[in-house]
Structures are given as structure tokens and as C-alpha cells.
């Protein structure tokens, strides 16, 4: 079976749409509607209040791989027109006429071909979309869910933690672990330490001592701020602090590890290909790696990352891995993925099934998800339905 066509297109927003009406009326608007989150642009007042003010509003990306018999696979990524162009004008063309199931070869071709302008960043987003579509195609043709292609489920169901600042809703849903988005960073001065501590203290009091609590710092800190905050938060027993630093500054990651040997650290959602993860694992810079399957290079790249992490004794949790079928299948099939992350952007009181991004996608029940057995990644959409999603 040969690849006949690879085609990408901008994708209308899917999944947990803030402000979009649901069958159930939320008790209050979701935390993400107007929450300030510490971020890399917080030092610039005009862009400080909302991440959406500087992220560009680029749409998601859909990618179809169509075989010569008409079978197709579907993958997704993000960052709109630049990634669509990389797929349609360069990378996708290279695989036309190739054997459809030779996915390792295709991944190697894509990363080598993009090395002239950098196989990370936008090229990794493009590679991810193509790679996921190839795995989906293979599963559909063989009539198997992708987690079975990858070796089978490693658990009957996977425990999840909830990400977001509507913590009371997370507890009501039955999650036994929750992660806060950190609202204040160095741009807020010394008061940021006190305000962040107050939020964590209030959350710990709400959830009690037997629920894991984590803090997502979203690339907003420098080493000094991260150390000072960690020391203040030590009494509250954080399971980990996440994404404290600029992802490209490995020197600062080394310094943070040296200065906080006692604090579990997690990062990796903005690392691309297996190479930075290999460095982090070999130097034990982090305790948990968190690639995004739609960004780092797809299913194939994440398998390589998982092997590197497992060999180093490091856990792996996909970034927002439980929010998409692609991430769910990978997580079920990977032994050192012991947890899944489920980002909750819908309003409190709205059932998770109403804000799921894809038809028939499993959502957590009492903090656990069981896999879908539908072929491929289980995105049960026709070719016409997928093409109608082009935005």
C-alpha cells in the first residue's frame, strides 16, 4: 500500500471551547475565561493579563494521509498556516509514493529533511501531524486500535490528574490529583511569592493531605525566583513544579536541579524531537518528562522519548495527553506513562463529555480513563466530516 496524498489544512477549534454553549449550564464561568497566568510575556504590561493577547490566534492543523486504495489516516497539530505550508509545500510531498506502513522510515526522512531549517519548533509540529496520521491509517487498515499496534494496553485503565484552577470541581469529579496554573511570576515583584503561596495554601486546605498537588509555572520564572518560591511552598508537599524556565536554556535547568535537589521537577512540553530529552535524562535534570504528542514529533518521537526516559528511570506524562485520542492511545501503550493529564477548561458543573474535543472520545470517570477499541486512534469521522472541519 502506497501513500497517494498528504494534505494539511487549518482546523477549526476543537475541545473545551471557552464561551461556547453546552447542553448543561455551568455554575460559573471557567477559570480560563479571564485568568491571569504567569508566562514568558508577563514582563510586558500590554500582554501581561491574558496569554491569548500575544499568542497570535493561529488555528489548529489537520493532516490527512491518503493511501492508493482510498484509506486515510488523520492527525492534528497546531500553529496554522506556517505548519500547513511546511506539510503541503515540503514535507508531505517527500512521502508520496512511499510504503504507507514504513512509519519509522518516514519519521527519519522528515527529521532529516527539515534539518536544514531546524527539525524542532514548527517543523516538529508538522512532523507530528503527519506521523499521527500515518499511525491512524495503519490502525484503520489493520482494524486495530493504535495502542494494540504499539504492544497493547499496559493497564486496564489509566489514572489522570486534572489541570486548572477550578479545584473544587476537580474534586467533585473524583480526581485524586490536581495541578494549578501559577498566576504570579517575577514580573509581579516580591508580592508574587506571597500571593502564590496563598493560592497553594488555600488549595491544599481545600483538597486535604491525601490528594497530590502540582504547580505549572509555564516558562515564566528564572532560577532565583523558582528557588525562592519552592522554598516557600515546601510545607505544602507539591508533587512537582513544572515548566519553571525557558525551555531552551538547559544551563538554567542544570542550575535549578543543583539548587533544588529535594524538589521534584517536570518539563518538556516545549522540547522537540528526542534530543533535549536525552540530555535531560542523561544528566537527571528532571524527574518527569512531558512531551506533547502533537508537538514533539508525533507517536514515533514520543516512543523514542519514552525509551530514553525509561532507561534513565524517569517517568513520562504526555502534556494534556488525556485530552485527545492520540495521546490516550500512546499513554495506554507505554509502561512508564503512569498517569495522564486532563486539562479542564469547561465550566464547573458541565459534564466532561460535553466538552470533549472528538466524537466518542473517552473522558475521565472518577479520575480514570479506559481506552477506546475503535480502529486507529478512534476518531470516528468520515473523510467528508474531517474536511468540513477546515477553518
C-alpha positions in Angstrom: 0.0 0.0 0.0 1.5 3.3 -1.1 0.9 6.9 0.0 -1.1 8.7 -2.6 -1.5 12.1 -0.9 -0.7 14.1 2.2 -2.7 17.2 2.7 -2.9 19.6 5.6 -5.4 22.4 6.4 -6.2 24.9 9.2 -8.6 23.3 11.6 -11.4 24.9 13.4 -11.1 24.9 17.2 -12.0 21.6 18.9 -12.2 20.6 22.6 -13.4 22.5 25.7 -14.4 25.7 23.8 -14.5 28.6 26.3 -17.7 30.6 26.0 -19.4 28.1 23.6 -22.8 27.0 24.8 -23.1 23.5 26.2 -26.2 21.4 27.0 -25.5 21.9 30.7 -25.3 25.5 32.0 -22.1 25.9 34.0 -22.4 27.1 37.6 -19.9 29.8 36.9 -17.6 30.7 34.1 -14.5 28.6 33.8 -11.3 29.8 35.3 -9.6 30.2 31.9 -12.1 32.8 30.7 -10.2 35.6 32.3 -7.5 34.1 34.5 -4.0 35.7 34.5 -1.3 33.0 34.3 2.4 33.8 34.7 4.1 33.4 31.3 7.1 34.4 29.3 5.5 37.7 28.2 4.4 38.8 31.7 7.1 41.5 31.8 5.3 43.5 29.1 2.3 45.2 30.6 0.2 45.3 27.4 0.4 41.5 27.1 0.5 40.5 30.8 -3.1 39.9 31.6 -4.0 37.2 29.1 -1.9 34.7 27.2 -4.3 34.9 24.2 -3.3 38.6 23.7 0.1 37.6 22.3 -0.2 34.0 21.1 -1.4 35.0 17.7 -4.7 33.1 17.5 -3.2 30.7 14.9 -5.7 27.8 14.3 -5.1 24.1 14.8 -3.8 21.9 11.9 -5.4 18.9 10.5 -3.5 16.4 8.3 -4.8 13.6 6.1 -2.6 10.8 4.7 -4.5 9.1 1.9 -3.4 5.7 0.6 -3.7 4.5 -3.0 -6.7 2.4 -2.1 -8.6 5.4 -0.6 -7.9 4.5 3.0 -7.0 7.5 5.1 -5.4 8.5 8.4 -5.9 11.7 10.4 -3.6 13.6 12.6 -3.5 17.0 14.2 -1.1 19.7 15.4 -1.2 23.5 15.8 0.1 26.9 14.6 -1.9 27.2 11.5 -0.6 28.5 8.2 3.2 28.1 8.8 2.7 24.4 9.7 0.2 23.8 6.9 2.7 25.2 4.5 5.6 23.0 5.7 3.4 20.0 5.2 1.9 20.9 1.9 4.8 22.6 0.3 7.7 20.4 1.5 7.5 17.5 4.0 4.3 15.9 2.8 5.5 15.7 -0.8 8.5 13.7 0.2 6.5 10.7 1.3 4.1 10.4 -1.7 4.7 7.1 -3.3 6.3 5.6 -0.2 5.1 2.4 1.6 2.3 3.6 3.9 3.3 1.4 6.9 7.1 2.3 6.9 6.5 4.8 9.7 10.0 4.7 11.3 11.5 5.4 7.8 9.1 8.2 7.3 9.9 9.8 10.6 13.6 9.6 9.8 13.0 11.2 6.4 11.0 14.0 7.9 13.5 14.9 10.6 16.4 14.7 8.2 14.6 16.8 5.5 13.7 19.5 8.0 17.2 19.7 9.5 18.1 22.5 7.0 15.8 24.8 8.9 15.7 23.0 12.2 13.8 19.8 12.9 12.4 21.3 16.2 9.8 24.0 16.6 7.4 24.4 13.7 8.9 21.5 11.7 8.3 19.2 14.7 4.6 20.3 14.7 4.4 19.4 11.0 6.1 16.1 11.6 3.8 15.3 14.4 0.6 15.8 12.3 2.0 13.6 9.5 3.2 10.9 11.9 -0.1 10.7 13.8 -2.0 10.4 10.5 0.3 7.5 9.4 -0.3 5.6 12.7 -4.1 6.3 12.3 -4.0 5.0 8.7 -2.2 1.8 9.8 -4.6 1.1 12.6 -7.7 1.6 10.4 -6.3 -0.6 7.6 -5.5 -3.4 10.0 -8.7 -2.9 12.0 -6.8 -2.4 15.3 -6.6 0.5 17.8 -3.2 2.1 17.8 -2.5 1.1 21.4 -2.7 -2.5 20.2 -0.3 -1.8 17.3 2.1 -0.4 19.8 2.1 -3.5 22.0 -1.2 -3.4 23.9 -2.6 -1.6 26.9 -0.3 -1.6 29.9 -3.2 -1.1 32.3 -6.9 -1.7 32.3 -7.5 2.0 32.8 -5.2 4.9 33.4 -5.3 7.3 36.4 -5.4 11.0 35.5 -4.8 14.3 37.2 -6.9 17.4 36.4 -5.2 20.6 35.3 -6.8 24.0 36.0 -7.8 26.3 38.8 -11.4 25.2 39.4 -10.1 22.8 42.0 -13.4 22.3 43.8 -14.9 21.0 40.5 -11.9 18.6 40.1 -12.6 17.1 43.5 -16.3 16.7 42.7 -15.4 14.8 39.5 -13.4 12.3 41.6 -9.8 13.2 40.7 -7.2 12.4 43.3 -4.6 14.7 41.9 -4.8 18.3 40.6 -2.4 20.9 39.1 -2.7 24.6 39.5 -1.7 27.2 36.9 0.6 29.7 38.7 -0.8 33.2 38.4 2.3 35.3 39.5 5.9 35.4 38.5 9.0 37.7 38.6 7.1 40.5 36.7 4.9 40.9 39.8 7.8 41.5 42.2 8.2 40.2 45.7 4.5 40.1 46.2 4.3 37.2 43.8 5.9 34.9 46.3 3.3 35.7 48.9 0.3 35.6 46.5 1.4 32.2 45.0 1.9 30.8 48.5 -1.6 31.9 49.5 -3.1 30.2 46.5 -1.3 26.9 47.1 -2.1 27.0 50.8 -5.8 27.6 50.1 -5.8 24.7 47.6 -4.0 22.4 50.0 -6.6 23.2 52.7 -9.4 22.5 50.2 -8.1 19.1 48.9 -6.6 17.8 52.2 -3.3 15.9 52.6 -4.2 12.8 50.5 -4.6 14.5 47.1 -1.5 15.2 45.0 -1.0 18.8 44.2 1.3 20.2 41.4 2.2 23.7 40.2 2.5 24.7 36.5 4.8 27.7 36.1 4.7 27.9 32.3 8.2 29.1 31.4 7.6 32.3 33.5 10.4 32.1 36.1 14.2 32.5 36.3 16.3 30.3 38.6 16.3 32.6 41.5 12.5 33.1 41.6 11.9 29.4 41.2 14.2 28.5 44.1 12.6 31.2 46.4 9.1 30.0 45.5 9.9 26.4 46.0 11.3 27.1 49.5 8.2 28.9 50.5 6.0 26.1 49.2 7.9 23.3 50.8 5.4 22.8 53.7 2.5 22.1 51.2 4.1 19.0 49.7 4.0 19.7 46.0 4.3 16.5 43.9 6.2 18.6 41.4 6.9 22.0 40.0 6.6 22.2 36.2 8.0 24.2 33.3 9.7 26.8 35.5 12.2 28.0 33.0 12.9 29.0 29.3 12.8 25.5 27.6 15.9 26.3 25.5 18.1 27.3 28.5 19.5 24.0 29.6 22.1 25.7 31.6 19.4 27.2 33.9 17.8 23.7 34.1 21.1 22.4 35.4 21.4 25.2 37.9 17.8 24.7 39.2 18.4 21.0 39.6 21.6 21.7 41.7 19.8 24.3 43.9 16.6 22.2 44.4 17.8 18.6 44.8 14.8 17.8 47.0 12.0 19.3 44.8 10.6 17.0 42.0 10.8 18.9 38.7 8.9 18.3 35.5 9.2 19.8 32.0 9.3 19.1 28.3 6.1 20.2 26.6 8.2 22.7 24.6 11.0 20.3 23.8 11.0 18.8 20.3 12.4 15.5 19.0 14.2 13.1 21.4 17.4 15.1 21.6 16.7 17.5 24.5 15.1 14.7 26.4 18.2 12.6 26.0 20.3 15.4 27.5 17.9 15.9 30.4 17.7 12.2 31.1 21.4 11.6 31.0 22.1 14.5 33.4 19.0 13.8 35.6 17.8 17.4 35.1 14.2 16.5 35.7 12.1 13.8 37.4 9.3 13.7 34.9 9.4 14.5 31.1 6.2 15.8 29.5 6.4 15.9 25.7 3.3 16.8 23.7 2.4 14.1 21.1 1.1 16.8 18.7 4.2 18.9 19.0 7.3 16.9 19.7 7.2 14.8 16.5 4.2 12.5 17.0 3.7 9.0 18.2 7.1 7.9 16.8 9.1 10.6 18.5 7.3 10.1 21.8 8.1 6.4 21.7 11.8 7.3 21.4 11.5 9.8 24.3 9.8 7.2 26.4 12.6 4.7 25.9 15.2 7.3 26.8 13.3 8.2 29.9 12.6 4.6 31.0 16.3 3.7 30.7 17.1 6.6 33.0 14.4 5.7 35.5 12.4 8.9 34.7 8.6 9.0 34.5 6.8 10.3 31.4 3.4 12.1 31.3 2.3 13.5 28.0 1.3 17.1 28.0 -2.5 17.1 28.0 -2.3 13.5 26.9 -5.8 12.6 28.0 -7.4 15.4 26.1 -7.0 13.8 22.7 -7.4 10.2 21.4 -3.9 10.4 20.0 -2.4 11.0 23.5 -4.7 8.5 25.1 -3.6 5.6 22.9 0.1 6.4 23.4 -0.3 6.6 27.1 -2.1 3.3 27.4 0.6 1.5 25.4 3.6 3.0 27.3 4.8 1.3 30.5 6.5 4.3 32.1 3.4 6.6 31.5 1.8 6.0 34.8 -0.5 9.0 34.8 -2.4 11.1 32.3 -3.0 14.8 32.3 -6.6 16.1 31.6 -6.8 19.8 31.2 -10.3 21.1 32.3 -11.3 24.3 30.5 -15.1 23.8 30.7 -17.1 25.5 33.4 -17.8 23.8 36.7 -20.9 21.6 36.5 -20.6 20.8 32.8 -20.0 17.1 32.3 -16.6 16.3 30.7 -18.3 14.5 27.9 -19.9 17.7 26.7 -16.6 19.5 26.2 -14.6 16.6 24.8 -12.9 17.5 21.6 -13.7 14.5 19.5 -16.7 12.2 18.8 -16.9 9.2 21.2 -13.6 10.1 22.9 -13.4 8.6 26.4 -13.2 11.1 29.3 -12.2 10.5 32.9 -14.6 8.9 35.2 -13.6 9.2 38.9 -10.2 10.2 37.7 -9.6 7.2 35.3 -9.8 6.6 31.6 -10.3 3.3 29.8 -9.1 3.0 26.2 -11.2 3.1 23.0 -11.2 0.0 20.9 -12.1 1.6 17.7 -9.6 1.2 14.8 -6.8 3.7 14.5 -7.0 6.4 17.2 -10.7 6.0 17.3 -11.6 9.4 15.7 -14.8 8.2 14.2 -15.2 10.8 11.5 -15.6 10.3 7.7 -13.3 11.9 5.2 -16.1 14.4 4.3 -16.7 15.2 8.0 -12.9 15.9 8.6 -12.6 18.1 5.5 -15.7 20.0 6.7 -13.7 21.0 9.8 -11.3 23.0 7.7 -11.3 26.6 9.0 
